[in-house]
């Protein structure tokens, strides 16, 4: 064992002042998911575990730790939208993370306007520079290596519609940094942005 490497087994605890796991896999895109309940109530919530998993068809997924309103809504209706959190929308995104009763509309709570989608019945966040309209393709409850179930649901959705703010397309190429995306770091309050100065090119070997 090298003295300069800290090793721990998660099942036995990390022994540190704060669990480092979500800081080690970071920064991560934020799954800002809009959904609608069977009764028609709107919901908007950010998820720390979110990513893109496939090109064709494009598939994104998020994990709900606990069977929360978003997970229930999405599985009831089979639809959701992912909305990109930009720096100007960071405070509003944070407001939608509040634990509030099911009937509370987080769009209104955060001072956001819902914008109708083209192909799904769930609205997107007006002002978000990028939105994916999604239909559920798969879902499962996670389990550990021992087969024991975990109180977390993974929901995957096919992206059936994409909205991109036109000024972010430079000669037909999406400018990631110009969108000012906000990403989740570790700890209770850590986030990151993207600076164009950090960009570099590296091609795969042939």
N, C-alpha and C positions, 0 to 999 in steps of 0.2 A: 504494500500500500504506500503510495507516494504521499509525503507529508503536505504537499501543496495542493492536494485534491481532497475536498470535503465529500464524504460519502455517507448516505443514510438510506434506510429502507422505509418507504412511506408508511408501511403498515405498523412500524414501530415509532412513528413520529419523526419530525425533522430536527428537533433540538435547537432550533434557531428562534430568534425573537418574532419572526414572521414567516409563514409558509412561502418558500421561494418559487413554488411550482409555476404559478401563473406569471411570474416575472421572468422565468427561464424561457418560456414559450411566448415571447413578446418582442415587439408590439404585435397585437392582433387586430384585424378589422372588427369593427363593432357591428353586430347584427341588430340594426334598428328596425324592428319588425312591426309592421302595421297589420292588424287583423280585425275581423268583425265577428261578433258572437252570433249564435243562432237567433237571438232576439233582436239583432241589429245594432247592438252597442259596439262602438269603436274602441279599439285598444291600440296603444303604441308603446313599445317597450324595448330597451336596449339589451342585447345579449352578448356576453363576453366570449362565448364559444360559438364562432361563426366562421365559415369559409366557403370557397369555391372548390368543387370536387371533380368536375368533369367539363370538357369542352362541348361535345356533341352527343346528346343534347346537353346544353349547359345545366348543371345541377349545383345548387347551393344547399347548405345545411346549417342548422343551429341546434344547440343542445339546451334544453330547459331543465335546470336543476330544480326539481320539484314540478309537480303538474300544475303550472301556473295558467293564468287566464289566456295568455297567448297560445300556449300549447293546446289548450282545450278548444279555443276558437278555430285554430288552424285545422285541427283534426275533425272538428264538426263540419266545417265548410270546405275544406280541401284547398284553400287559397290563402296567400299572404303576399305582402310586398316587403322587399328589403330596400331601405332608404339609406343612402350614403350620408354619414355624419361629417359635415364640413366644419371647419373651425368656427365660422359664424353661427353654426347651429349647435355648438357644443353645450352651451348652458341649457338650451331647450331640451337636448337629449338627456342631460343630467336630471332635469325636472321630471322627465317621463319615467325615471327609474324609481320614483317614490312608490312606497307600498300603500296603495289606495284601494278602496272597495271596488268590486268588479264593475259596478255601474258607472264609475267615474270615467269620463272621456279624457284620455291623456293629451289628445290634440288640444282641447280647450284648456286643460290644466297648464300646458306649456306655451300657450299663446300661438299655436300653430294652426294652419289651415289645411284641411284635407282636400286633396285634388283627386277628382275621379280618374280611375285607371281606364285603359283602353279595352283590356281583355278579361280582367277579373273584377269581382264585385267588391274588392277591398280598395279603399283610397290610398294614395301615396301622400308623402309629405310635400306640400307645396314649398318650394325653395330649396329642396334637396337637389344637388346637382346631378345625381344619378339615382335611378330607381329600377329595380327588377320586379316585374310582375311574375308571380310564381304560382304553380299548382303542385300540390303535394304528390310526390312520387313514391316515397317510402317513409316509414317511421318505425322505430323500435325502442324498447326500454333497454338501457344499457345493463350489462352485467360484468362482474369481475371475473378473473381467471378461474376462480373456484366455482363459477356458475351462479353465485349469489346475485340477486337483482339489486340494482342501484336506483335511487330515487331521481333518475335523470332520463329524459326522453330525447332521442335524436330524431329530428325531423328534416327530411330531405325534400327539396322541391325543384321541379324543372322550371327554368326561366323561360317564360313564353313571350315576354315583352320587355324591352329595355328602353329606358328614357335617359338621354344624355344631354346636358345643357350644351347648346351649339358652340358657345365660345370656348369650350374645352376641347373641341376637335380642331387641332392645328394641322392643316393640310391633310385632313382625314385621319390623323393619329390622335388618340386620346392623351391629353396631358395630365398625368397623374398628380404631379405636384401642384399644378394650377388649381385643382379642385380643393386643395387644402384639407385632405382627409384627416380625420382624427382617429387614432388607434389606441387600444387599451394596453396599458402596461401592467406591472404588478402592483401590489399594495392596494390600499383602499381608495386612493385618489390619484393614481398616476396615469397620465395619458401622454401620447406622443403625436407630433405632426411630421410632415415630410417636407424637406427642404430640397429644392432643385439642385443645390450645390453638392448634395450627397449622391447624386446620380452618377453611375458609371456603366460602361458597356462591357460585356463579357460573353463571347459567343461559345457555344458548345463545341467540343472537339469533333472532328469529322472522322 
